Every structure is written in C-alpha cells, then in structure tokens.
Amino acid sequence: MAKKKHDGHSGGSWKVAYADFITAMMALFLCLWLTSQDQKIKDAVERAFRNPFSSVTKESTGIIPNKDASSTFRQQGKFSSISAIEIEAMHHLSEDLAKLFHDQDTSQASVKLDVTSEGLSINVFDRSQKPIFNPGTDQFTDYGGWVFNTLAWEIARYTHFRIELEGHTETTTNVVNESLQKWELSTERANAARRKISEGGVTESQICKVSGFADTMPMPDTQPTDESNRRVTVLVKIKDSINSLPEAISSDITK
C-alpha cells in the first residue's frame, strides 16, 4: 500500500487563525486600557502617534510619564501634578529663548534662564557693559528694549502661562536716601518691564504680580554689591496650578 505523501503546508491554517485571534485580543485590551485612562494619558498617546520620534516629557523615554520620577520632582514643588503638555510647553519656551540669547562669555551674560520646580525664571541683568536701563532710571536703553520685546514675543505665544515681575538692585553706599531710592527704582523698573512686555503682546490678564525688592534678594553666591544683583526677574508660571517640572536646567545666555 502506498503511503500518503506528507504535505508540509497542511494543518498550518489554525496557527494563522490563532495568531489573528491573539492580535485581535491584544488590540481589544489596549483599547479597553486606553478608555479607562485619564485625559493626560490619552493626550500623551495621541501626541505620540502624531509625532512618534519625540518624547512627551524629559523624564521618560516613552509616551507615558514616569510616575516615580514625577513623584520625586513633585516633592520639590508646592503644588499638585502638572500635565505633560504643560511641561513640554515650558521646556519649548526655555529652549526657544536659549536660541535667541546666547554667548560664550557667560560671566557677562545679559539673560539667565532657570527651569525650576515653580516654572521658568528669566533674570535680565542691567550690566554696565550692556545696560538694560539708563543709569538711575526706569527708561530702557535700545538694547534693553530689544531684550524685553524679544521676551514678550516668545512668552505671548503661550497664553496659558502667568507672569510675575520682580525688580532688584545691588547694595550701594554712595546714594543719598539710598534705602528709599532702591525700593522705588526696583519697583519702577519691574513696572517698566510690565509695560514693555504688554506692548510686545503679553496680555494684562497673564500678569498677576509686579514687585520691587530693592537689595534684599541678591543672586546666589554673589556679593550684595555685585552689579549682577541689578536685574529684573520675569517668572513664567502655569496659570491655574504651578507644579514641579521634571528637571532643573540652568544656562547663562546672552545675545
């Protein structure tokens, strides 16, 4: 009796059907998981599909924020969780500003950016070599006007941020009624910065505080008499709730 020839392709169709079944079940489970997530996760997944080659946050190489990293940085802040989209927007703003203000000589930087647990801190220094204001006044130099117009143009693109402005001075000993003038000058310069960025497109509703601190808040690791303490600080924060950003980045930059 002749043996039936074995066909290597017979009997394999069930494997294909089983693989299709497993794939369909995986897709179903993914859909069920996604529908049960909060809006932050859904936004992150949507963004990943639109731009699969970039990470949503600095703390994760994937599309979902790393909760362990988030909790670590949140302990440094004062508020609850921040959305990945807001974190990314803050980093985009800092990176765009870094491209506009840059120089190799960081010791004479006119602008210093710090991404901190509260948002983006922008220090604009009124240095003698590159003055932002005319001496002893709240009137901008041409260079100072350009700096704040540039800041305004970039910040105005992010209408969900809120803005605080602070004026600061260095300690001096050769001015009559020094104490009174320091408070007035620091406040007037902060207010002048408010007017300038408003002219540049930042809405008044975004600006929530304008303050003058005289020489009471010198820069870290500097002498109170150092000219780097003569500055205006622009604080860019989340409008509704300020939260911990994933990492602190400091860079001295100038044009």
Secondary structure, DSSP 8 states (H G I E B T S, - for coil): -------TTTT-HHHHHHHHHHHHHHHHHHHHHHHTS-HHHHHHHHHHHHSTTS-SSTT-SSSS--HHHHHHHHTTSSS----HHHHHHHHHHHHHHHHHS--S-GGG-SEEEEEETTEEEEEEE--SSS-SB-TTSS-B-HHHHHHHHHHHHHHTT-TTEEEEEEEE----SSSTTHHHHHHHHHHHHHHHHHHHHHHTT--GGGEEEEEE-TTSS--TTS-TTSGGGSEEEEEEEESS-----S--EEEEE--
